[in-house]
Amino acid sequence: MRLAAPDRRKRILDAAMKLFSEQGFDGTSTRQIAEAAEINEALIFRHFKTKEDLYWSVLEDRIERRGRNRRIRQALESGGGTRDVLVSIAEALLDRTADDAAVTRLLFYSALRNPELSDRFFQTYAHQKFELLAEFIERKIFDGELRAVEPMVAARSFMGMIIYHYLVQELFGGGRLKSLEPRELAEEVVDLFLGGTVAVKARAGSNGRTGHRRKLVALSK
């Protein structure tokens, strides 16, 4: 049966996702993708100019389908309290599916075998999230809600806690262990970040905004 173009494109993306995540970008040929999708190899190039275009289409399809960037941006622009915003971000990132685990493996293959692809992914999808989160933290420092820290270091530390958790689950077998629901886990991570291990939360009896501003200016020099 002849497939309509959108259905054929989806079949190619699904096959490519599976193979890229199992074998990496360099280890997967378009012939293998065509065989897995049960189509002629030439049809791949009717939809995608190159294998790299197909790779990026796979990433875009999965990332847009989950809507995480939109959810994170909405949280940061909501005007909510520090804890609520960070919990919303953490929950969006910790609400994982089998597709997410496949994307994680795909990105690790790219980082290890093709640094150009991993750098492009970081600049396209990760850098902006770090920047937006750092700006949010900086505003909270000026408001006196958080003690003076380097905002980008804090942003990367917070995201690192989240990323490490799902890497353990998706790459290193931690998923076999009993886990909290995404919302509960997000709240645990945020509470540790704000009041525990990272000690970002403003201390009682601090000098207020003026002291925070001075520290921030010093950090920026």
N, C-alpha and C positions, 0 to 999 in steps of 0.2 A: 504494500500500500504506500502510495506517495504521500510523504509528510508535507504539511504546510510549512512555509519558511520559519514562522515563530516556533513551531513545535520542533523542527529540525535544529534550530539554534539552541533551544533549551536542552535537547538531547546531547548536543556537542558540549555545552557548558557542564552538564552533569557528569559526562564521561571524563572530561578534562579535569574537573575538580577532583574526582576520585584518583585518577592516575597521577596528577601533579602532587597530591598530598601523600601518596604512597611512594612515589619514585623521584620526586623533585622535578624542577623545570628541565634541567639538562638531561635527566634520565628518561624523559618521556618524549616520544616522537609523535608527530601528527598522524602517522600511520597507525600507531597503537590507539590513539584517540578515536580515529575513524572506525577501527575494528570494534572498539568498545561501544561506540555509538551506533554501530551497524549501518554505516553509510560509506559512500565512496570518499576517499581522502580529498579529492579535488573539491568536494562540497564545503569542506572546512574553510577553504580560502575564498569562497563566495561570501562568507559571513565575517571572516577575520583576515586581514591582510597578511599577518605574520603570526608565528607561534607566540611571540611576546604580546601581540594585541589580544590573542585568545587568553593568555594568562591574566592580563589586566581586566579583561571582561569577566573572567571568573571571579576575581577579587571584588570588582564593582558590584556584580550580581549578588554575591553573598553579603557584602557589607550594606548595600542599600536595602536588601531584603529584610535585614534585622533592624534597621533604622536606629542604630546606636548613636551615630553622630548627631542625628536630629534630637534624640532624647537628651543627650549630654548638653547640647547647645541650649535646649529649652530649660534644663535645670539651672544652668549658669546664668541665664537671662531672666529667671523667674522672680528675682528679688527676694527669694526665700532666705531663711536663716542658714548659717554656715553648716550645721549638722545636717539639716534637711537636704541641702543642695548636694553635699558630699555623699549622703546615703543614696540619693537618686542616681548619681554618677556611678557609684560602686555597684548598685543593683543592676543598672543597665549593662555593665561589663561582666557581671558574675552570673547573669541569667544565660546559661550556655546550652547549646544544642550539639548534636553530632556533627552538623555542618561547621560549627565553630571550631571543634576539635580538628577537623580536617584542614581548615584554614590555618590554624596554629601550626600544624605539621608542615603545610605548604610554605609558610613564612620561614620556618626554621631551615628547611631545605634551601630556600633562597638565600638566607643570610650566610649559610655555610658554603654554598657552591657558587652563588652569583650575587656578589655584594652590590652590584649596580641595581639589581631588582629590589633588594631589601632597602637600599638607600632611597630609591624612588618611592617605595611604599611608605617609609617613615615620613618623607617630606610631604607626601600626598595626604596621608590619613592620620598620622600620629602627631606630627609637629604642631598642627593647629590646635589639637586638643590640649597639648601641654601648654601652649601659649595662653589659651583661654582660661585654663585652670590657674595658671600663674597670675594672670591679671585679677582673677576673682580673689585669690589669696592676698594679693597686694592690697586690694580694696579693703579687705577685712582687717589687715594690719593697720591701715590708716584709720579705720573706724575704732580701733582699740580692741577688737574681738580676738585677735590673734597676736601673739608676741612677735617681735621683729625677727624674721628669718629671711633668707634669700628665697623669694617666691618660686623661682624655677626649681630650686633644689627641693623645696617642699612639695611642689607639684609632681616632680619625678618620684619622690619618695612615696607619695600617696598612690600614684599609679603603679609603682613597683610592687607595693604590697598586694595589690589586686592581681597584677599580671603573674606574680610568682605563685599565688594561690591556684590560678587555673592552669598554669604550666605543670604544677605538681599533679593536678588531677588528670590533665589531658595527655601529658607526655611521659610521666614517671610513675603511673599506676596508682596515684592517690585517689582516683575516682572510685576505686573499689571500697574505700573507707566510707563510713556513714558521714553524710554531710548535712549541713544546715540548708534550709531553703534560701534562695537568693536574697530575699529581703533581710532575713535574720543574719545571714553571713555579712551582708553589706553593713548592717548596724554594728556588728562586732568589729569589723575592720575599721570603720570610721571612729568608733569609741576608742580603740587602741591608738589610732593616729592622733586624735585630738587630746586625749587625756592620759595616754599611757606611754608607750615605747618612744614615740616621736616627740611628745611633749610640745606640740604646736600651740595648744590652747593657752590663752592669755592667763598669766598668773594673777591671783588676787593681790591687790595692793600695788599693781604696777604703776608706772609713771604716767600712764595714759597716752594720748595720741602724740604729744610732743616727743616723748621718749622714743616712741615707735618710729616717728619720722626721722629723728636723728640717726637711729640705728640703720634705717633703710638707706639713708643718704650715704652713711659710712660704708655699707655693704656694696653700694653701686660704684664706689670709687676704685 
